[in-house]
Amino acid sequence: MMMCQAKNIHKNKIQAQDLTYLLNQYAQDPMGGGKALPKEVLENLADELAKLPHAGSVLSNNEVAKVSYAKYGFKGYKLDPKAGHAIFWQKELV
């Protein structure tokens, strides 16, 4: 399993180009808005993504996923109890 961490993607030029291409292709699809990302966004996308905090979710009993996330530097955390608890939402697509 290979994970691409956006936090470090600006350090790998090929991964940065691939991610920028992928996100631009999505933007051009009707689901992504139907138009290409502006040139200035494309030029700075990888560097800007590297500045964002990242989190992932793993079910507590999924030991394989937990080991994989830990391998790439992720650590478990708990929400502040005063903020409530996480709720998973879904919508069935028909």
NUTI-125902 format. One record per residue: x, y, z of N, C-alpha, C in turn; residue number from 0. Coordinates in steps of 0.1 Angstrom, whole numbers, padded with zeros to 4 digits, m for minus. Each point is the difference from the previous one (the first is absolute). Example, Ala and Ser with C-alpha at 12.3 -4.5 7.8 and 13.67 -1.06 7.14 Angstrom:
<lokes>
<loke><n_u>0132</n_u><n_v>m0057</n_v><n_w>0078</n_w><ca_u>m0009</ca_u><ca_v>0012</ca_v><ca_w>0000</ca_w><c_u>0009</c_u><c_v>0012</c_v><c_w>0000</c_w><num>0</num></loke>
<loke><n_u>m0004</n_u><n_v>0011</n_v><n_w>m0007</n_w><ca_u>0009</ca_u><ca_v>0011</ca_v><ca_w>0000</ca_w><c_u>m0008</c_u><c_v>0011</c_v><c_w>0008</c_w><num>1</num></loke>
</lokes>
This chain:
<lokes>
<loke><n_u>0008</n_u><n_v>m0012</n_v><n_w>0000</n_w><ca_u>m0008</ca_u><ca_v>0012</ca_v><ca_w>0000</ca_w><c_u>0009</c_u><c_v>0012</c_v><c_w>0000</c_w><num>0</num></loke>
<loke><n_u>m0002</n_u><n_v>0009</n_v><n_w>m0010</n_w><ca_u>0008</ca_u><ca_v>0012</ca_v><ca_w>0000</ca_w><c_u>m0009</c_u><c_v>0012</c_v><c_w>0003</c_w><num>1</num></loke>
<loke><n_u>0004</n_u><n_v>0009</n_v><n_w>0009</n_w><ca_u>m0007</ca_u><ca_v>0011</ca_v><ca_w>0003</ca_w><c_u>0007</c_u><c_v>0013</c_v><c_w>m0004</c_w><num>2</num></loke>
<loke><n_u>m0007</n_u><n_v>0009</n_v><n_w>m0006</n_w><ca_u>0006</ca_u><ca_v>0012</ca_v><ca_w>m0004</ca_w><c_u>m0005</c_u><c_v>0011</c_v><c_w>0010</c_w><num>3</num></loke>
<loke><n_u>0009</n_u><n_v>0005</n_v><n_w>0007</n_w><ca_u>m0003</ca_u><ca_v>0010</ca_v><ca_w>0010</ca_w><c_u>0001</c_u><c_v>0014</c_v><c_w>m0006</c_w><num>4</num></loke>
<loke><n_u>m0011</n_u><n_v>0008</n_v><n_w>0000</n_w><ca_u>0001</ca_u><ca_v>0013</ca_v><ca_w>m0006</ca_w><c_u>0010</c_u><c_v>0009</c_v><c_w>0007</c_w><num>5</num></loke>
<loke><n_u>0002</n_u><n_v>m0003</n_v><n_w>0013</n_w><ca_u>0009</ca_u><ca_v>0008</ca_v><ca_w>0008</ca_w><c_u>0014</c_u><c_v>0000</c_v><c_w>m0006</c_w><num>6</num></loke>
<loke><n_u>0004</n_u><n_v>m0011</n_v><n_w>m0006</n_w><ca_u>0014</ca_u><ca_v>m0001</ca_v><ca_w>m0005</ca_w><c_u>0000</c_u><c_v>0000</c_v><c_w>m0015</c_w><num>7</num></loke>
<loke><n_u>m0011</n_u><n_v>0002</n_v><n_w>m0007</n_w><ca_u>m0001</ca_u><ca_v>m0002</ca_v><ca_w>m0014</ca_w><c_u>0008</c_u><c_v>0010</c_v><c_w>m0008</c_w><num>8</num></loke>
<loke><n_u>0002</n_u><n_v>0012</n_v><n_w>0006</n_w><ca_u>0008</ca_u><ca_v>0010</ca_v><ca_w>m0007</ca_w><c_u>0015</c_u><c_v>m0003</c_v><c_w>m0001</c_w><num>9</num></loke>
<loke><n_u>0004</n_u><n_v>m0010</n_v><n_w>0008</n_w><ca_u>0014</ca_u><ca_v>m0005</ca_v><ca_w>m0001</ca_w><c_u>0003</c_u><c_v>m0009</c_v><c_w>m0011</c_w><num>10</num></loke>
<loke><n_u>m0011</n_u><n_v>m0006</n_v><n_w>m0006</n_w><ca_u>0001</ca_u><ca_v>m0010</ca_v><ca_w>m0011</ca_w><c_u>m0006</c_u><c_v>0006</c_v><c_w>m0012</c_w><num>11</num></loke>
<loke><n_u>0008</n_u><n_v>0005</n_v><n_w>m0009</n_w><ca_u>m0006</ca_u><ca_v>0007</ca_v><ca_w>m0012</ca_w><c_u>m0009</c_u><c_v>m0008</c_v><c_w>m0008</c_w><num>12</num></loke>
<loke><n_u>0002</n_u><n_v>m0013</n_v><n_w>m0002</n_w><ca_u>m0008</ca_u><ca_v>m0009</ca_v><ca_w>m0008</ca_w><c_u>m0014</c_u><c_v>m0001</c_v><c_w>0007</c_w><num>13</num></loke>
<loke><n_u>0000</n_u><n_v>m0003</n_v><n_w>0013</n_w><ca_u>m0012</ca_u><ca_v>m0001</ca_v><ca_w>0007</ca_w><c_u>m0008</c_u><c_v>0013</c_v><c_w>0000</c_w><num>14</num></loke>
<loke><n_u>0007</n_u><n_v>0011</n_v><n_w>0002</n_w><ca_u>m0007</ca_u><ca_v>0013</ca_v><ca_w>0000</ca_w><c_u>m0006</c_u><c_v>0002</c_v><c_w>m0014</c_w><num>15</num></loke>
<loke><n_u>0006</n_u><n_v>m0003</n_v><n_w>m0011</n_w><ca_u>m0005</ca_u><ca_v>0002</ca_v><ca_w>m0013</ca_w><c_u>m0012</c_u><c_v>m0010</c_v><c_w>m0002</c_w><num>16</num></loke>
<loke><n_u>0001</n_u><n_v>m0012</n_v><n_w>0005</n_w><ca_u>m0011</ca_u><ca_v>m0010</ca_v><ca_w>m0002</ca_w><c_u>m0012</c_u><c_v>0005</c_v><c_w>0008</c_w><num>17</num></loke>
<loke><n_u>0002</n_u><n_v>0004</n_v><n_w>0012</n_w><ca_u>m0012</ca_u><ca_v>0005</ca_v><ca_w>0008</ca_w><c_u>m0006</c_u><c_v>0012</c_v><c_w>m0006</c_w><num>18</num></loke>
<loke><n_u>0008</n_u><n_v>0009</n_v><n_w>m0004</n_w><ca_u>m0005</ca_u><ca_v>0012</ca_v><ca_w>m0007</ca_w><c_u>m0009</c_u><c_v>m0003</c_v><c_w>m0012</c_w><num>19</num></loke>
<loke><n_u>0006</n_u><n_v>m0009</n_v><n_w>m0008</n_w><ca_u>m0007</ca_u><ca_v>m0005</ca_v><ca_w>m0012</ca_w><c_u>m0014</c_u><c_v>m0006</c_v><c_w>0004</c_w><num>20</num></loke>
<loke><n_u>0001</n_u><n_v>m0009</n_v><n_w>0010</n_w><ca_u>m0012</ca_u><ca_v>m0007</ca_v><ca_w>0004</ca_w><c_u>m0011</c_u><c_v>0009</c_v><c_w>0005</c_w><num>21</num></loke>
<loke><n_u>0004</n_u><n_v>0010</n_v><n_w>0008</n_w><ca_u>m0010</ca_u><ca_v>0009</ca_v><ca_w>0006</ca_w><c_u>m0005</c_u><c_v>0009</c_v><c_w>m0011</c_w><num>22</num></loke>
<loke><n_u>0008</n_u><n_v>0004</n_v><n_w>m0010</n_w><ca_u>m0005</ca_u><ca_v>0008</ca_v><ca_w>m0011</ca_w><c_u>m0009</c_u><c_v>m0008</c_v><c_w>m0009</c_w><num>23</num></loke>
<loke><n_u>0002</n_u><n_v>m0012</n_v><n_w>m0002</n_w><ca_u>m0009</ca_u><ca_v>m0009</ca_v><ca_w>m0008</ca_w><c_u>m0014</c_u><c_v>m0001</c_v><c_w>0008</c_w><num>24</num></loke>
<loke><n_u>0001</n_u><n_v>m0001</n_v><n_w>0013</n_w><ca_u>m0013</ca_u><ca_v>m0001</ca_v><ca_w>0007</ca_w><c_u>m0007</c_u><c_v>0014</c_v><c_w>m0001</c_w><num>25</num></loke>
<loke><n_u>0007</n_u><n_v>0011</n_v><n_w>0001</n_w><ca_u>m0006</ca_u><ca_v>0013</ca_v><ca_w>m0001</ca_w><c_u>m0007</c_u><c_v>0002</c_v><c_w>m0013</c_w><num>26</num></loke>
<loke><n_u>0005</n_u><n_v>m0006</n_v><n_w>m0011</n_w><ca_u>m0006</ca_u><ca_v>0001</ca_v><ca_w>m0013</ca_w><c_u>m0012</c_u><c_v>m0009</c_v><c_w>m0002</c_w><num>27</num></loke>
<loke><n_u>m0002</n_u><n_v>m0009</n_v><n_w>0008</n_w><ca_u>m0012</ca_u><ca_v>m0009</ca_v><ca_w>0000</ca_w><c_u>m0012</c_u><c_v>0008</c_v><c_w>0005</c_w><num>28</num></loke>
<loke><n_u>m0012</n_u><n_v>m0003</n_v><n_w>m0004</n_w><ca_u>m0011</ca_u><ca_v>0007</ca_v><ca_w>0006</ca_w><c_u>m0001</c_u><c_v>m0002</c_v><c_w>0015</c_w><num>29</num></loke>
<loke><n_u>0004</n_u><n_v>m0011</n_v><n_w>0006</n_w><ca_u>0000</ca_u><ca_v>m0001</ca_v><ca_w>0014</ca_w><c_u>0010</c_u><c_v>0009</c_v><c_w>0007</c_w><num>30</num></loke>
<loke><n_u>0010</n_u><n_v>0004</n_v><n_w>m0007</n_w><ca_u>0010</ca_u><ca_v>0009</ca_v><ca_w>0006</ca_w><c_u>m0002</c_u><c_v>0015</c_v><c_w>m0004</c_w><num>31</num></loke>
<loke><n_u>m0011</n_u><n_v>0003</n_v><n_w>m0007</n_w><ca_u>m0002</ca_u><ca_v>0014</ca_v><ca_w>m0003</ca_w><c_u>0000</c_u><c_v>0003</c_v><c_w>m0015</c_w><num>32</num></loke>
<loke><n_u>0006</n_u><n_v>m0010</n_v><n_w>m0008</n_w><ca_u>m0001</ca_u><ca_v>0001</ca_v><ca_w>m0014</ca_w><c_u>0010</c_u><c_v>0010</c_v><c_w>m0007</c_w><num>33</num></loke>
<loke><n_u>0010</n_u><n_v>0005</n_v><n_w>0008</n_w><ca_u>0010</ca_u><ca_v>0008</ca_v><ca_w>m0007</ca_w><c_u>0014</c_u><c_v>m0002</c_v><c_w>0007</c_w><num>34</num></loke>
<loke><n_u>0010</n_u><n_v>0002</n_v><n_w>m0008</n_w><ca_u>0014</ca_u><ca_v>m0002</ca_v><ca_w>0005</ca_w><c_u>0003</c_u><c_v>0010</c_v><c_w>0011</c_w><num>35</num></loke>
<loke><n_u>0009</n_u><n_v>m0005</n_v><n_w>0008</n_w><ca_u>0005</ca_u><ca_v>0009</ca_v><ca_w>0011</ca_w><c_u>0009</c_u><c_v>0011</c_v><c_w>m0007</c_w><num>36</num></loke>
<loke><n_u>m0001</n_u><n_v>0012</n_v><n_w>0006</n_w><ca_u>0008</ca_u><ca_v>0011</ca_v><ca_w>m0005</ca_w><c_u>0015</c_u><c_v>m0003</c_v><c_w>0001</c_w><num>37</num></loke>
<loke><n_u>0007</n_u><n_v>0006</n_v><n_w>m0010</n_w><ca_u>0015</ca_u><ca_v>m0002</ca_v><ca_w>m0001</ca_w><c_u>0007</c_u><c_v>0002</c_v><c_w>0014</c_w><num>38</num></loke>
<loke><n_u>m0003</n_u><n_v>0011</n_v><n_w>0007</n_w><ca_u>0006</ca_u><ca_v>0003</ca_v><ca_w>0012</ca_w><c_u>m0003</c_u><c_v>m0010</c_v><c_w>0011</c_w><num>39</num></loke>
<loke><n_u>m0011</n_u><n_v>m0006</n_v><n_w>m0001</n_w><ca_u>m0004</ca_u><ca_v>m0011</ca_v><ca_w>0010</ca_w><c_u>0009</c_u><c_v>m0012</c_v><c_w>m0003</c_w><num>40</num></loke>
<loke><n_u>0000</n_u><n_v>m0004</n_v><n_w>m0013</n_w><ca_u>0008</ca_u><ca_v>m0012</ca_v><ca_w>m0004</ca_w><c_u>0015</c_u><c_v>0002</c_v><c_w>0004</c_w><num>41</num></loke>
<loke><n_u>0005</n_u><n_v>0012</n_v><n_w>m0002</n_w><ca_u>0015</ca_u><ca_v>0002</ca_v><ca_w>0003</ca_w><c_u>0003</c_u><c_v>m0001</c_v><c_w>0015</c_w><num>42</num></loke>
<loke><n_u>m0010</n_u><n_v>0003</n_v><n_w>0009</n_w><ca_u>0003</ca_u><ca_v>0000</ca_v><ca_w>0014</ca_w><c_u>m0007</c_u><c_v>m0011</c_v><c_w>0008</c_w><num>43</num></loke>
<loke><n_u>m0008</n_u><n_v>m0009</n_v><n_w>m0007</n_w><ca_u>m0008</ca_u><ca_v>m0009</ca_v><ca_w>0007</ca_w><c_u>0008</c_u><c_v>m0009</c_v><c_w>0010</c_w><num>44</num></loke>
<loke><n_u>0010</n_u><n_v>m0006</n_v><n_w>m0005</n_w><ca_u>0008</ca_u><ca_v>m0010</ca_v><ca_w>0009</ca_w><c_u>0006</c_u><c_v>0007</c_v><c_w>0012</c_w><num>45</num></loke>
<loke><n_u>0005</n_u><n_v>0012</n_v><n_w>m0002</n_w><ca_u>0006</ca_u><ca_v>0008</ca_v><ca_w>0012</ca_w><c_u>m0011</c_u><c_v>0003</c_v><c_w>0010</c_w><num>46</num></loke>
<loke><n_u>m0012</n_u><n_v>0005</n_v><n_w>m0005</n_w><ca_u>m0011</ca_u><ca_v>0003</ca_v><ca_w>0008</ca_w><c_u>m0005</c_u><c_v>m0012</c_v><c_w>0008</c_w><num>47</num></loke>
<loke><n_u>m0002</n_u><n_v>m0011</n_v><n_w>m0007</n_w><ca_u>m0004</ca_u><ca_v>m0012</ca_v><ca_w>0007</ca_w><c_u>0009</c_u><c_v>m0004</c_v><c_w>0011</c_w><num>48</num></loke>
<loke><n_u>0013</n_u><n_v>0002</n_v><n_w>m0002</n_w><ca_u>0010</ca_u><ca_v>m0004</ca_v><ca_w>0010</ca_w><c_u>m0002</c_u><c_v>0008</c_v><c_w>0013</c_w><num>49</num></loke>
<loke><n_u>m0006</n_u><n_v>0011</n_v><n_w>0000</n_w><ca_u>m0002</ca_u><ca_v>0008</ca_v><ca_w>0012</ca_w><c_u>m0012</c_u><c_v>m0004</c_v><c_w>0008</c_w><num>50</num></loke>
<loke><n_u>m0009</n_u><n_v>m0008</n_v><n_w>m0005</n_w><ca_u>m0012</ca_u><ca_v>m0004</ca_v><ca_w>0007</ca_w><c_u>0002</c_u><c_v>m0011</c_v><c_w>0009</c_w><num>51</num></loke>
<loke><n_u>m0007</n_u><n_v>0000</n_v><n_w>0012</n_w><ca_u>0001</ca_u><ca_v>m0012</ca_v><ca_w>0008</ca_w><c_u>m0008</c_u><c_v>m0012</c_v><c_w>m0006</c_w><num>52</num></loke>
<loke><n_u>0004</n_u><n_v>m0012</n_v><n_w>0003</n_w><ca_u>m0006</ca_u><ca_v>m0011</ca_v><ca_w>m0006</ca_w><c_u>m0005</c_u><c_v>m0010</c_v><c_w>0010</c_w><num>53</num></loke>
<loke><n_u>m0011</n_u><n_v>m0006</n_v><n_w>m0002</n_w><ca_u>m0005</ca_u><ca_v>m0010</ca_v><ca_w>0008</ca_w><c_u>m0007</c_u><c_v>m0011</c_v><c_w>m0008</c_w><num>54</num></loke>
<loke><n_u>0000</n_u><n_v>m0012</n_v><n_w>0005</n_w><ca_u>m0007</ca_u><ca_v>m0011</ca_v><ca_w>m0006</ca_w><c_u>m0009</c_u><c_v>m0007</c_v><c_w>0010</c_w><num>55</num></loke>
<loke><n_u>m0009</n_u><n_v>m0008</n_v><n_w>m0004</n_w><ca_u>m0008</ca_u><ca_v>m0008</ca_v><ca_w>0009</ca_w><c_u>0002</c_u><c_v>m0015</c_v><c_w>m0002</c_w><num>56</num></loke>
<loke><n_u>0001</n_u><n_v>m0007</n_v><n_w>0011</n_w><ca_u>0001</ca_u><ca_v>m0014</ca_v><ca_w>m0001</ca_w><c_u>m0009</c_u><c_v>m0006</c_v><c_w>0011</c_w><num>57</num></loke>
<loke><n_u>m0007</n_u><n_v>m0011</n_v><n_w>m0003</n_w><ca_u>m0008</ca_u><ca_v>m0007</ca_v><ca_w>0010</ca_w><c_u>0009</c_u><c_v>m0006</c_v><c_w>0010</c_w><num>58</num></loke>
<loke><n_u>m0004</n_u><n_v>0001</n_v><n_w>0013</n_w><ca_u>0009</ca_u><ca_v>m0004</ca_v><ca_w>0011</ca_w><c_u>0004</c_u><c_v>m0015</c_v><c_w>m0001</c_w><num>59</num></loke>
<loke><n_u>m0007</n_u><n_v>m0008</n_v><n_w>m0006</n_w><ca_u>0003</ca_u><ca_v>m0015</ca_v><ca_w>m0001</ca_w><c_u>0008</c_u><c_v>m0003</c_v><c_w>m0013</c_w><num>60</num></loke>
<loke><n_u>0003</n_u><n_v>0010</n_v><n_w>m0008</n_w><ca_u>0007</ca_u><ca_v>m0003</ca_v><ca_w>m0013</ca_w><c_u>0015</c_u><c_v>0001</c_v><c_w>0002</c_w><num>61</num></loke>
<loke><n_u>0006</n_u><n_v>m0010</n_v><n_w>0006</n_w><ca_u>0014</ca_u><ca_v>0000</ca_v><ca_w>0003</ca_w><c_u>0009</c_u><c_v>0002</c_v><c_w>m0012</c_w><num>62</num></loke>
<loke><n_u>m0003</n_u><n_v>m0006</n_v><n_w>m0011</n_w><ca_u>0008</ca_u><ca_v>0002</ca_v><ca_w>m0012</ca_w><c_u>0001</c_u><c_v>0015</c_v><c_w>m0004</c_w><num>63</num></loke>
<loke><n_u>m0011</n_u><n_v>0006</n_v><n_w>0000</n_w><ca_u>0000</ca_u><ca_v>0015</ca_v><ca_w>m0004</ca_w><c_u>0007</c_u><c_v>0008</c_v><c_w>0011</c_w><num>64</num></loke>
<loke><n_u>m0002</n_u><n_v>m0003</n_v><n_w>0012</n_w><ca_u>0007</ca_u><ca_v>0007</ca_v><ca_w>0011</ca_w><c_u>0015</c_u><c_v>m0001</c_v><c_w>m0001</c_w><num>65</num></loke>
<loke><n_u>0005</n_u><n_v>m0012</n_v><n_w>m0003</n_w><ca_u>0015</ca_u><ca_v>m0002</ca_v><ca_w>m0002</ca_w><c_u>0004</c_u><c_v>0008</c_v><c_w>m0012</c_w><num>66</num></loke>
<loke><n_u>m0007</n_u><n_v>0000</n_v><n_w>m0011</n_w><ca_u>0004</ca_u><ca_v>0007</ca_v><ca_w>m0012</ca_w><c_u>0000</c_u><c_v>0015</c_v><c_w>0002</c_w><num>67</num></loke>
<loke><n_u>m0010</n_u><n_v>0005</n_v><n_w>0007</n_w><ca_u>0000</ca_u><ca_v>0015</ca_v><ca_w>0003</ca_w><c_u>0012</c_u><c_v>0003</c_v><c_w>0009</c_w><num>68</num></loke>
<loke><n_u>0002</n_u><n_v>m0008</n_v><n_w>0010</n_w><ca_u>0012</ca_u><ca_v>0003</ca_v><ca_w>0009</ca_w><c_u>0013</c_u><c_v>0000</c_v><c_w>m0007</c_w><num>69</num></loke>
<loke><n_u>0001</n_u><n_v>m0009</n_v><n_w>m0010</n_w><ca_u>0013</ca_u><ca_v>m0001</ca_v><ca_w>m0008</ca_w><c_u>0003</c_u><c_v>0013</c_v><c_w>m0007</c_w><num>70</num></loke>
<loke><n_u>m0011</n_u><n_v>0007</n_v><n_w>m0004</n_w><ca_u>0002</ca_u><ca_v>0013</ca_v><ca_w>m0007</ca_w><c_u>m0001</c_u><c_v>0012</c_v><c_w>0009</c_w><num>71</num></loke>
<loke><n_u>0001</n_u><n_v>m0002</n_v><n_w>0013</n_w><ca_u>0002</ca_u><ca_v>0011</ca_v><ca_w>0010</ca_w><c_u>m0013</c_u><c_v>0005</c_v><c_w>0006</c_w><num>72</num></loke>
<loke><n_u>m0012</n_u><n_v>m0007</n_v><n_w>m0003</n_w><ca_u>m0012</ca_u><ca_v>0005</ca_v><ca_w>0006</ca_w><c_u>m0001</c_u><c_v>m0006</c_v><c_w>0014</c_w><num>73</num></loke>
<loke><n_u>m0007</n_u><n_v>0008</n_v><n_w>0009</n_w><ca_u>m0002</ca_u><ca_v>m0005</ca_v><ca_w>0014</ca_w><c_u>m0014</c_u><c_v>0002</c_v><c_w>0003</c_w><num>74</num></loke>
<loke><n_u>m0005</n_u><n_v>m0009</n_v><n_w>0009</n_w><ca_u>m0014</ca_u><ca_v>0001</ca_v><ca_w>0004</ca_w><c_u>m0002</c_u><c_v>0013</c_v><c_w>0009</c_w><num>75</num></loke>
<loke><n_u>m0013</n_u><n_v>0004</n_v><n_w>0000</n_w><ca_u>m0004</ca_u><ca_v>0012</ca_v><ca_w>0008</ca_w><c_u>m0014</c_u><c_v>m0002</c_v><c_w>0004</c_w><num>76</num></loke>
<loke><n_u>m0004</n_u><n_v>0007</n_v><n_w>0010</n_w><ca_u>m0014</ca_u><ca_v>0000</ca_v><ca_w>0004</ca_w><c_u>m0005</c_u><c_v>0014</c_v><c_w>0000</c_w><num>77</num></loke>
<loke><n_u>m0013</n_u><n_v>0001</n_v><n_w>m0003</n_w><ca_u>m0007</ca_u><ca_v>0013</ca_v><ca_w>0000</ca_w><c_u>m0001</c_u><c_v>0005</c_v><c_w>0014</c_w><num>78</num></loke>
<loke><n_u>m0001</n_u><n_v>0013</n_v><n_w>0001</n_w><ca_u>m0003</ca_u><ca_v>0006</ca_v><ca_w>0013</ca_w><c_u>m0014</c_u><c_v>m0004</c_v><c_w>0004</c_w><num>79</num></loke>
<loke><n_u>m0002</n_u><n_v>m0006</n_v><n_w>0011</n_w><ca_u>m0013</ca_u><ca_v>m0004</ca_v><ca_w>0004</ca_w><c_u>m0010</c_u><c_v>0011</c_v><c_w>0001</c_w><num>80</num></loke>
<loke><n_u>0004</n_u><n_v>0012</n_v><n_w>0002</n_w><ca_u>m0009</ca_u><ca_v>0012</ca_v><ca_w>0001</ca_w><c_u>m0005</c_u><c_v>0003</c_v><c_w>m0014</c_w><num>81</num></loke>
<loke><n_u>0006</n_u><n_v>m0005</n_v><n_w>m0011</n_w><ca_u>m0004</ca_u><ca_v>0003</ca_v><ca_w>m0013</ca_w><c_u>m0010</c_u><c_v>m0010</c_v><c_w>m0005</c_w><num>82</num></loke>
<loke><n_u>m0002</n_u><n_v>m0011</n_v><n_w>0008</n_w><ca_u>m0010</ca_u><ca_v>m0010</ca_v><ca_w>m0005</ca_w><c_u>0008</c_u><c_v>m0012</c_v><c_w>m0006</c_w><num>83</num></loke>
<loke><n_u>m0007</n_u><n_v>m0008</n_v><n_w>m0008</n_w><ca_u>0007</ca_u><ca_v>m0011</ca_v><ca_w>m0006</ca_w><c_u>m0003</c_u><c_v>0000</c_v><c_w>m0015</c_w><num>84</num></loke>
<loke><n_u>0009</n_u><n_v>m0007</n_v><n_w>m0007</n_w><ca_u>m0001</ca_u><ca_v>0000</ca_v><ca_w>m0015</ca_w><c_u>m0012</c_u><c_v>m0008</c_v><c_w>m0004</c_w><num>85</num></loke>
<loke><n_u>m0007</n_u><n_v>0005</n_v><n_w>m0011</n_w><ca_u>m0011</ca_u><ca_v>m0007</ca_v><ca_w>m0005</ca_w><c_u>0002</c_u><c_v>m0002</c_v><c_w>m0015</c_w><num>86</num></loke>
<loke><n_u>m0002</n_u><n_v>m0013</n_v><n_w>m0004</n_w><ca_u>0002</ca_u><ca_v>m0003</ca_v><ca_w>m0014</ca_w><c_u>m0013</c_u><c_v>0002</c_v><c_w>m0007</c_w><num>87</num></loke>
<loke><n_u>0000</n_u><n_v>0007</n_v><n_w>m0012</n_w><ca_u>m0012</ca_u><ca_v>0003</ca_v><ca_w>m0008</ca_w><c_u>0002</c_u><c_v>m0007</c_v><c_w>m0013</c_w><num>88</num></loke>
<loke><n_u>m0011</n_u><n_v>m0004</n_v><n_w>m0006</n_w><ca_u>0000</ca_u><ca_v>m0005</ca_v><ca_w>m0013</ca_w><c_u>m0013</c_u><c_v>0003</c_v><c_w>m0007</c_w><num>89</num></loke>
<loke><n_u>0001</n_u><n_v>m0001</n_v><n_w>m0013</n_w><ca_u>m0011</ca_u><ca_v>0003</ca_v><ca_w>m0009</ca_w><c_u>0000</c_u><c_v>m0011</c_v><c_w>m0011</c_w><num>90</num></loke>
<loke><n_u>m0010</n_u><n_v>m0007</n_v><n_w>m0002</n_w><ca_u>0000</ca_u><ca_v>m0010</ca_v><ca_w>m0010</ca_w><c_u>m0002</c_u><c_v>0007</c_v><c_w>m0013</c_w><num>91</num></loke>
<loke><n_u>0008</n_u><n_v>m0004</n_v><n_w>m0010</n_w><ca_u>m0002</ca_u><ca_v>0005</ca_v><ca_w>m0013</ca_w><c_u>m0008</c_u><c_v>m0009</c_v><c_w>m0009</c_w><num>92</num></loke>
<loke><n_u>m0010</n_u><n_v>0005</n_v><n_w>m0006</n_w><ca_u>m0009</ca_u><ca_v>m0008</ca_v><ca_w>m0007</ca_w><c_u>0002</c_u><c_v>0001</c_v><c_w>m0015</c_w><num>93</num></loke>
</lokes>
